[in-house]
């Protein structure tokens, strides 16, 4: 799937991102269970709040970690998150 630079992502209604003290990591909660996230995945999902385009999301993460060249990895994870239904493209 080719992502549009201006796509804006938000969580699907059944998923919620939160810090889980017992696992000492961010997790995605949903009615049937929980998905444990690594730090990179959590940082990307924290920005999928319906307010940033893909370009803005990439720029913010590259700025936060003082690096460049993250776009491919971010897009690959966004595609996985979309396929799993964790996030969706905001159509508002």
C-alpha positions as CSV (number, residue, x, y, z in Angstrom):
1,X,0.0,0.0,0.0
2,X,1.4,3.4,-0.9
3,X,0.7,5.9,1.8
4,X,-0.3,9.5,1.0
5,X,2.0,12.2,2.5
6,X,-1.1,14.1,3.6
7,X,-2.8,11.1,5.3
8,X,-3.8,11.7,8.9
9,X,-4.0,8.7,11.2
10,X,-6.1,8.1,14.3
11,X,-6.8,5.1,16.5
12,X,-9.5,2.7,15.6
13,X,-12.4,3.0,18.1
14,X,-11.7,-0.3,19.9
15,X,-8.0,0.3,20.6
16,X,-6.4,2.4,23.3
17,X,-2.7,3.2,23.8
18,X,-1.5,3.3,27.4
19,X,1.5,2.7,29.6
20,X,1.3,-0.7,31.3
21,X,3.2,-0.7,34.6
22,X,3.3,-4.5,34.9
23,X,5.0,-4.8,31.6
24,X,7.0,-1.5,31.9
25,X,6.0,-0.6,28.3
26,X,3.3,0.9,26.2
27,X,0.6,-1.4,25.1
28,X,-2.5,-1.3,22.8
29,X,-5.6,-2.4,24.7
30,X,-8.6,-3.8,23.0
31,X,-11.6,-5.9,24.2
32,X,-10.0,-9.3,23.5
33,X,-6.6,-8.5,24.9
34,X,-3.4,-6.5,24.6
35,X,-0.6,-5.9,22.2
36,X,2.8,-5.2,23.8
37,X,4.8,-2.5,21.8
38,X,8.4,-1.8,21.5
39,X,9.6,1.8,22.1
40,X,9.7,2.6,18.3
41,X,6.2,1.4,17.7
42,X,4.9,3.2,20.7
43,X,6.5,6.5,19.7
44,X,4.9,6.3,16.2
45,X,1.5,5.4,17.6
46,X,1.6,8.2,20.1
47,X,1.6,10.6,17.2
48,X,-1.4,9.0,15.5
49,X,-3.8,11.2,17.2
50,X,-5.7,12.6,14.2
51,X,-3.8,15.9,14.1
52,X,-0.7,15.1,12.0
53,X,-0.1,14.2,8.4
54,X,2.3,11.4,7.5
55,X,4.9,14.1,6.6
56,X,4.5,15.9,9.9
57,X,4.7,12.6,11.8
58,X,8.0,11.7,10.1
59,X,9.4,15.2,10.7
60,X,8.4,15.1,14.4
61,X,10.0,11.7,15.0
62,X,13.2,12.6,13.1
63,X,13.4,15.8,15.2
64,X,12.7,14.1,18.5
65,X,15.5,11.6,17.9
66,X,17.9,14.0,16.1
67,X,18.2,11.8,13.0
68,X,17.0,11.5,9.4
69,X,16.0,8.6,7.2
70,X,13.2,7.2,9.3
71,X,10.5,7.5,6.7
72,X,10.7,4.0,5.3
73,X,10.6,2.4,8.8
74,X,7.8,4.6,9.9
75,X,5.8,3.9,6.7
76,X,6.3,0.1,7.1
77,X,5.0,0.2,10.7
78,X,2.1,2.4,9.7
79,X,1.1,-0.1,7.0
80,X,1.3,-2.9,9.6
81,X,-0.8,-0.9,12.0
82,X,-3.4,-0.2,9.3
83,X,-3.5,-3.9,8.3
84,X,-4.0,-4.9,11.9
85,X,-6.8,-2.4,12.4
86,X,-5.0,-0.6,15.2
87,X,-5.2,2.8,13.4
88,X,-7.2,4.1,10.4
89,X,-6.9,7.0,8.1
90,X,-8.8,9.9,9.5
91,X,-11.6,10.8,7.0
92,X,-12.9,13.9,8.8
